[in-house]
């Protein structure tokens, strides 16, 4: 899936919960539901928001961290984890992982 198809897939899967919105950021699209940033799509990859409370769940799923690079060339880790493969093919799985991202996003808004 390309980025446009990926956004369309997320929109379809999340419809039972509510409509998503997107906005361009960095090299992709931020994905929101109910005003909460819960995911990021870049190219063919989907990343869900994470935090200390949900990291163990993402670790168990084998999800990778979204990495960036500082101006000095050193690596940074962004608060997003890669979507498990099942999220790309199963609507229920997409919603399951999106709910993890939503929960982390809501907790992040409180801080």
C-alpha positions as a Markdown table, in Angstrom:
| # | Residue | x | y | z |
|---|---|---|---|---|
| 1 | Unk | 0.0 | 0.0 | 0.0 |
| 2 | Unk | 1.2 | 3.5 | -0.7 |
| 3 | Unk | 0.5 | 6.3 | 1.7 |
| 4 | Unk | -2.8 | 7.3 | 0.2 |
| 5 | Unk | -4.0 | 3.7 | 0.2 |
| 6 | Unk | -2.8 | 3.3 | 3.8 |
| 7 | Unk | -4.8 | 6.4 | 4.9 |
| 8 | Unk | -7.9 | 5.1 | 3.1 |
| 9 | Unk | -7.5 | 1.7 | 4.9 |
| 10 | Unk | -7.2 | 3.4 | 8.3 |
| 11 | Unk | -10.2 | 5.5 | 7.5 |
| 12 | Unk | -12.3 | 2.4 | 6.6 |
| 13 | Unk | -11.2 | 0.5 | 9.6 |
| 14 | Unk | -11.8 | 3.3 | 12.1 |
| 15 | Unk | -15.3 | 4.2 | 10.7 |
| 16 | Unk | -17.1 | 2.2 | 13.4 |
| 17 | Unk | -15.3 | 4.3 | 16.0 |
| 18 | Unk | -15.5 | 7.7 | 14.2 |
| 19 | Unk | -14.1 | 9.7 | 11.3 |
| 20 | Unk | -10.3 | 10.3 | 11.2 |
| 21 | Unk | -8.6 | 13.4 | 10.0 |
| 22 | Unk | -5.1 | 13.9 | 8.7 |
| 23 | Unk | -2.6 | 16.6 | 8.2 |
| 24 | Unk | 0.7 | 16.7 | 6.5 |
| 25 | Unk | 3.7 | 16.6 | 8.9 |
| 26 | Unk | 7.4 | 15.9 | 8.2 |
| 27 | Unk | 7.5 | 13.3 | 5.5 |
| 28 | Unk | 4.0 | 11.8 | 6.0 |
| 29 | Unk | 0.5 | 12.3 | 7.5 |
| 30 | Unk | -0.5 | 12.7 | 11.1 |
| 31 | Unk | -3.7 | 10.8 | 11.8 |
| 32 | Unk | -6.2 | 12.0 | 14.3 |
| 33 | Unk | -9.5 | 10.7 | 15.8 |
| 34 | Unk | -11.5 | 13.0 | 18.1 |
| 35 | Unk | -8.7 | 15.5 | 18.0 |
| 36 | Unk | -6.2 | 12.9 | 19.3 |
| 37 | Unk | -3.0 | 12.2 | 17.4 |
| 38 | Unk | -2.8 | 8.4 | 17.4 |
| 39 | Unk | -0.8 | 7.4 | 14.3 |
| 40 | Unk | 1.5 | 8.6 | 11.6 |
| 41 | Unk | 1.7 | 7.3 | 8.0 |
| 42 | Unk | 4.8 | 7.7 | 6.0 |
| 43 | Unk | 5.2 | 6.0 | 2.6 |
| 44 | Unk | 4.1 | 2.4 | 3.0 |
| 45 | Unk | 4.5 | 2.4 | 6.8 |
| 46 | Unk | 2.1 | 3.0 | 9.6 |
| 47 | Unk | 3.3 | 4.0 | 13.1 |
| 48 | Unk | 1.1 | 4.2 | 16.2 |
| 49 | Unk | 1.6 | 6.5 | 19.1 |
| 50 | Unk | 3.2 | 5.0 | 22.2 |
| 51 | Unk | 4.3 | 5.9 | 25.7 |
| 52 | Unk | 5.9 | 4.3 | 28.7 |
| 53 | Unk | 2.6 | 2.8 | 29.7 |
| 54 | Unk | 2.1 | 1.0 | 26.4 |
| 55 | Unk | 5.7 | 0.1 | 25.5 |
| 56 | Unk | 5.5 | -3.5 | 26.8 |
| 57 | Unk | 2.5 | -4.2 | 24.6 |
| 58 | Unk | 4.4 | -2.9 | 21.5 |
| 59 | Unk | 7.6 | -4.8 | 22.6 |
| 60 | Unk | 5.5 | -8.1 | 22.8 |
| 61 | Unk | 4.2 | -7.4 | 19.3 |
| 62 | Unk | 7.8 | -7.0 | 18.0 |
| 63 | Unk | 7.1 | -3.4 | 16.9 |
| 64 | Unk | 10.1 | -1.2 | 16.0 |
| 65 | Unk | 10.6 | 2.4 | 17.2 |
| 66 | Unk | 10.3 | 5.3 | 14.7 |
| 67 | Unk | 13.8 | 6.6 | 14.4 |
| 68 | Unk | 15.0 | 10.0 | 13.3 |
| 69 | Unk | 18.3 | 11.7 | 12.9 |
| 70 | Unk | 19.5 | 14.8 | 14.7 |
| 71 | Unk | 21.5 | 17.4 | 12.9 |
| 72 | Unk | 24.7 | 16.0 | 14.4 |
| 73 | Unk | 23.9 | 12.6 | 12.9 |
| 74 | Unk | 22.9 | 10.8 | 16.1 |
| 75 | Unk | 19.7 | 8.8 | 16.3 |
| 76 | Unk | 16.5 | 9.9 | 18.0 |
| 77 | Unk | 13.5 | 7.7 | 18.9 |
| 78 | Unk | 10.1 | 9.2 | 18.4 |
| 79 | Unk | 7.1 | 8.1 | 20.5 |
| 80 | Unk | 5.7 | 5.9 | 17.7 |
| 81 | Unk | 5.9 | 2.2 | 17.1 |
| 82 | Unk | 5.5 | 0.2 | 13.8 |
| 83 | Unk | 2.2 | -1.3 | 13.1 |
| 84 | Unk | 2.1 | -5.1 | 13.4 |
| 85 | Unk | 1.6 | -6.8 | 10.0 |
| 86 | Unk | -2.0 | -7.9 | 11.0 |
| 87 | Unk | -3.0 | -4.2 | 11.2 |
| 88 | Unk | -2.5 | -4.0 | 7.4 |
| 89 | Unk | -4.9 | -6.8 | 6.6 |
| 90 | Unk | -7.5 | -7.2 | 9.4 |
| 91 | Unk | -9.9 | -4.4 | 10.3 |
| 92 | Unk | -10.3 | -5.7 | 13.9 |
| 93 | Unk | -6.6 | -5.8 | 14.4 |
| 94 | Unk | -6.2 | -2.3 | 13.0 |
| 95 | Unk | -8.8 | -1.0 | 15.5 |
| 96 | Unk | -7.1 | -3.0 | 18.3 |
| 97 | Unk | -3.7 | -1.3 | 17.6 |
| 98 | Unk | -5.3 | 2.1 | 16.9 |
| 99 | Unk | -6.9 | 2.0 | 20.3 |
| 100 | Unk | -3.5 | 1.5 | 21.9 |
| 101 | Unk | -2.3 | 4.6 | 19.9 |
| 102 | Unk | -5.4 | 6.5 | 21.0 |
| 103 | Unk | -4.8 | 5.7 | 24.7 |
| 104 | Unk | -1.2 | 6.9 | 24.5 |
| 105 | Unk | -2.3 | 10.0 | 22.6 |
| 106 | Unk | -4.9 | 10.8 | 25.2 |
| 107 | Unk | -2.4 | 10.4 | 28.0 |
| 108 | Unk | 0.0 | 12.6 | 26.1 |
| 109 | Unk | -2.6 | 15.4 | 25.8 |
| 110 | Unk | -2.9 | 15.4 | 29.6 |
| 111 | Unk | 0.8 | 16.2 | 30.1 |
